[in-house]
């Protein structure tokens, strides 16, 4: 059975589970768990591409906010959620948090107004090297140029251009040149995409304007969108540069930056321990799961929503049904409920990568 058929079967099974009342039961069973939804940017490119967990259509994002509220899931701030989880304090049943990664221009144009119109709090995890560079993210653009035209097989010349476009070891100017050339071979108008800022970040001024509006709280996502070797020194350096840059852009005290999101969801025991030692209140991953009092708050679960997610799949996550399916009882939660400290952590390889 192919992936499309498997997904259709999953959707049907979830619809049956909902009709049988299993979502309502799961919601009662998991009410103390915090749900964290993750988003990235808004799709502003060619209309042939519908969006995915990296880029969501603006109308889908607005509909999701309305759907979460219509289903009765209270949306609270990340600060309130982590503070209550750490202290074992009560929260509204099935409390839900909205998070957004990176700092894309589409977030500023589409997501922030949607949040403002509904009075919904959110947290933006912003990596700052890309913000300050003021250039399109060329390797991401190249990937979506290929996706826009249906991911056809590439000839050898196109493969070479694509490889140079997505090679993060090269200089940005080299990636730009290769991405422009790659787009031309696909017959796409790269200049229009650049002008639309579809693959660009906000400017520092726009980030500050967004933060000043009071709906979106800006937090840490590293400076270079990497934790390198995951060592304590590397984590500390990235957070220091990220904090310094955000403080320069936003003003105020650097102590306000207490929350973190792992770039691409890649984690390790050593990185979690370093974050704990640095006083980070909570860090989110790209692994789906609920967070309970007593859990390891340096690796909180998060569900990545997008246009590739069926509405019933999102409802299954919010209800806690999929959490129960994945955990199959309390064993997984028991494994996560551990306090990670610098003294007990060991170096491990990164766990996984879910998003660019």
C-alpha positions in Angstrom: 0.0 0.0 0.0 1.4 3.4 -1.1 1.8 6.4 1.2 -1.3 8.1 -0.2 -3.5 5.1 0.4 -2.0 4.7 3.9 -2.9 8.3 4.7 -6.4 7.9 3.5 -6.8 4.8 5.6 -5.5 6.6 8.6 -8.0 9.5 8.1 -10.8 7.0 7.8 -9.7 5.2 11.0 -9.5 8.5 12.9 -13.0 9.5 11.7 -14.3 6.2 12.9 -12.5 6.7 16.3 -14.1 10.1 16.6 -17.5 8.8 15.8 -17.2 6.1 18.4 -16.4 8.8 21.1 -12.8 7.9 21.5 -11.6 11.5 21.0 -13.9 12.6 23.9 -12.6 9.8 26.1 -9.0 10.6 25.3 -9.6 14.3 26.0 -10.8 13.4 29.5 -7.9 11.1 30.1 -5.2 13.6 29.0 -6.7 16.8 30.2 -3.7 17.7 32.4 -1.3 17.5 29.4 -0.3 20.6 27.5 -0.7 20.6 23.8 1.9 22.5 21.8 1.3 23.2 18.1 4.2 24.2 15.8 4.2 26.3 12.7 6.9 27.8 10.5 6.1 30.2 7.7 3.2 31.1 5.4 3.3 30.0 1.8 3.7 33.0 -0.5 5.1 31.3 -3.5 3.6 29.7 -6.7 -0.1 28.8 -6.2 0.6 25.3 -7.6 2.2 24.3 -4.3 -0.4 23.9 -1.5 1.9 24.1 1.5 3.2 21.6 4.1 4.5 21.5 7.7 7.1 24.1 6.7 4.8 26.5 4.9 1.1 26.8 5.5 -1.4 28.6 3.4 -2.7 31.8 5.2 -6.3 30.7 5.1 -5.4 27.3 6.6 -3.6 29.0 9.5 -6.6 31.3 10.2 -9.0 28.3 10.0 -6.8 26.3 12.4 -7.0 29.0 15.0 -10.8 29.1 14.7 -11.0 25.4 14.8 -8.9 25.0 17.9 -11.2 27.5 19.7 -14.4 26.0 18.3 -13.4 22.6 19.7 -13.0 24.3 23.1 -9.2 24.0 23.5 -8.0 27.1 25.6 -5.0 28.7 24.0 -2.5 30.0 26.6 1.0 31.5 26.4 4.1 29.3 26.5 5.4 31.1 29.5 2.2 30.3 31.5 2.3 26.7 30.4 5.9 26.0 31.3 5.7 27.9 34.6 2.7 25.8 35.6 4.2 22.5 34.4 7.4 23.2 36.4 5.6 24.1 39.6 2.9 21.5 39.2 0.2 24.1 39.2 -3.2 23.6 37.5 -4.0 24.8 34.0 -7.3 24.9 32.1 -8.0 21.4 30.8 -6.3 20.6 27.5 -4.4 23.9 27.5 -2.9 24.6 24.1 0.1 26.6 23.0 0.8 28.1 19.6 4.5 28.3 18.5 6.1 29.5 15.3 9.6 28.9 14.2 12.2 31.0 12.4 11.1 34.5 11.5 9.7 34.4 8.0 8.3 37.5 6.4 5.0 35.6 5.7 4.6 35.2 9.5 4.7 39.0 9.8 2.3 39.6 7.0 -0.2 36.8 7.6 0.1 35.0 10.9 0.5 38.0 13.2 -2.7 39.7 12.0 -4.6 36.4 12.3 -3.4 36.0 15.9 -4.1 39.7 16.7 -7.7 39.5 15.3 -8.5 36.6 17.6 -6.5 37.8 20.6 -4.5 34.6 20.6 -1.0 34.5 22.2 1.9 32.8 20.4 5.6 32.4 20.7 8.0 33.0 17.8 11.4 31.2 18.0 13.7 33.4 16.0 17.2 32.5 14.7 19.1 35.7 14.2 21.9 35.2 11.6 19.3 34.9 8.8 17.3 37.8 10.3 20.3 40.1 10.2 21.6 38.9 6.8 18.5 40.3 5.0 18.8 37.7 2.2 16.5 35.0 1.0 17.1 31.5 2.5 18.6 30.1 -0.7 18.7 26.4 0.2 15.1 26.5 1.3 14.1 28.3 -1.9 15.8 25.7 -4.1 14.0 22.8 -2.4 10.6 24.5 -3.0 11.4 25.5 -6.5 11.7 21.8 -7.2 8.6 21.0 -5.3 6.6 23.7 -7.1 6.9 22.0 -10.5 6.1 18.6 -9.1 9.5 17.3 -8.2 10.4 16.0 -11.7 13.6 13.9 -12.2 16.6 16.2 -12.5 19.1 15.9 -15.3 22.8 15.9 -14.3 23.3 19.7 -14.7 20.2 20.4 -12.6 21.4 17.9 -9.9 24.7 19.8 -9.7 22.9 23.1 -9.4 20.6 21.8 -6.8 23.5 20.3 -4.8 25.3 23.7 -4.8 22.0 25.5 -3.9 21.5 23.4 -0.8 25.1 23.0 0.3 25.3 25.0 3.6 29.1 24.6 3.7 29.4 27.0 0.7 29.2 30.8 0.7 25.7 32.4 0.5 26.7 34.1 -2.8 27.4 30.6 -4.3 24.0 29.3 -3.1 22.3 32.4 -4.6 24.0 32.0 -8.0 23.1 28.2 -8.1 19.5 28.8 -6.9 18.9 31.4 -9.5 20.3 29.2 -12.3 18.4 26.2 -10.9 15.1 28.1 -11.1 15.8 29.2 -14.6 16.2 25.5 -15.7 12.8 24.8 -14.2 11.2 27.8 -16.1 10.4 29.7 -12.9 10.5 33.4 -12.2 13.0 33.5 -9.3 13.2 37.3 -9.4 9.5 37.6 -8.6 9.9 35.2 -5.6 12.8 37.3 -4.3 10.9 40.5 -4.7 7.8 39.0 -2.9 10.1 37.9 0.0 8.4 34.5 -0.1 11.7 32.9 1.2 13.0 35.8 3.3 12.8 36.7 6.9 11.4 39.8 8.5 13.7 42.8 8.9 14.9 43.6 12.4 12.6 46.6 12.3 9.6 44.4 11.4 10.5 41.9 14.2 10.5 44.7 16.7 7.2 46.1 15.4 5.7 42.7 15.7 7.0 42.2 19.3 5.8 45.7 20.3 2.2 44.7 19.3 2.2 42.4 22.3 0.6 39.2 20.8 3.7 37.3 19.8 6.5 36.7 22.3 10.0 36.3 20.6 12.2 33.6 22.0 15.4 31.7 21.2 16.1 29.5 18.2 20.0 29.8 18.0 21.9 32.3 16.0 22.9 30.1 13.0 20.1 27.6 13.1 22.4 24.9 14.4 23.7 23.5 17.7 26.8 22.1 15.9 28.2 19.2 17.9 25.6 19.6 20.7 28.3 20.2 23.3 27.7 22.5 26.2 30.1 25.1 24.7 28.4 25.0 21.3 25.0 25.4 22.9 26.2 28.2 25.1 27.8 30.1 22.3 24.7 29.8 20.1 22.4 31.0 22.8 24.7 33.8 23.8 24.8 35.1 20.2 21.1 34.6 19.8 20.3 36.4 23.0 22.7 39.3 22.2 21.2 39.8 18.8 17.6 39.7 19.9 18.3 42.1 22.8 20.0 44.5 20.3 16.9 44.3 18.0 14.1 44.3 20.6 15.6 46.1 23.6 14.8 45.3 27.1 16.6 42.8 29.4 18.3 39.7 28.0 16.7 37.7 30.9 13.4 37.8 29.0 14.7 35.1 26.7 13.9 31.9 28.6 12.4 29.6 26.0 14.1 27.7 23.2 13.3 25.5 20.2 15.7 23.0 18.8 16.6 23.8 15.2 15.0 21.2 12.9 14.0 19.4 16.1 17.4 17.8 16.5 18.1 17.1 20.2 20.6 15.3 22.4 21.0 14.6 26.1 24.0 16.9 26.2 22.1 19.8 24.6 19.2 19.3 26.9 21.5 19.3 29.9 23.3 22.5 28.7 19.9 24.2 28.3 18.9 23.2 31.8 22.2 24.5 33.2 21.8 27.8 31.3 18.4 28.4 32.9 16.1 27.8 29.9 12.6 27.3 31.2 11.5 25.0 28.4 12.6 23.7 25.0 10.4 22.3 22.3 11.2 19.6 19.8 9.5 18.4 16.6 8.4 15.1 18.1 4.6 14.9 18.8 3.5 14.4 22.3 1.8 16.1 25.3 3.7 17.6 28.3 2.7 16.9 31.9 3.9 18.2 35.2 7.1 16.3 36.1 8.1 15.8 32.4 11.5 16.8 31.0 10.7 20.4 30.0 13.9 20.6 27.9 12.4 18.2 25.4 8.7 19.0 25.2 6.7 17.4 22.5 5.2 19.5 19.7 2.9 18.7 16.8 3.8 20.3 13.5 0.6 21.4 11.7 0.3 22.3 8.0 -1.7 21.8 4.8 -0.4 18.2 4.7 -2.4 17.5 7.9 -6.1 16.6 7.7 -8.4 18.3 10.0 -9.3 15.0 11.8 -5.5 14.4 12.3 -5.2 17.7 14.1 -8.3 16.9 16.2 -6.8 13.5 17.1 -3.6 15.2 18.3 -5.5 17.9 20.3 -7.8 15.4 21.9 -4.8 13.3 23.1 -6.0 10.3 21.2 -2.8 10.0 19.1 -0.7 10.6 22.2 -2.4 7.6 23.8 -1.9 5.5 20.7 1.8 6.3 20.6 2.5 5.9 24.2 0.3 2.8 24.8 0.0 3.6 28.4 2.4 5.2 30.9 5.7 3.6 29.9 6.7 6.3 27.4 5.8 9.1 29.8 7.8 7.4 32.6 10.8 7.5 30.3 10.4 11.2 29.5 9.8 12.1 33.2 13.4 12.7 34.1 15.2 15.7 35.2 18.2 16.3 33.0 21.2 17.8 34.6 24.7 18.7 33.4 26.2 16.2 35.9 24.3 13.2 34.6 23.9 13.9 30.9 26.0 12.0 28.4 26.9 12.9 24.8 24.6 11.3 22.3 23.9 11.6 18.6 21.1 13.9 17.5 17.7 12.1 17.6 16.0 13.1 14.3 15.3 15.9 11.9 11.8 16.8 10.9 11.8 20.2 9.3 14.3 22.4 7.4 
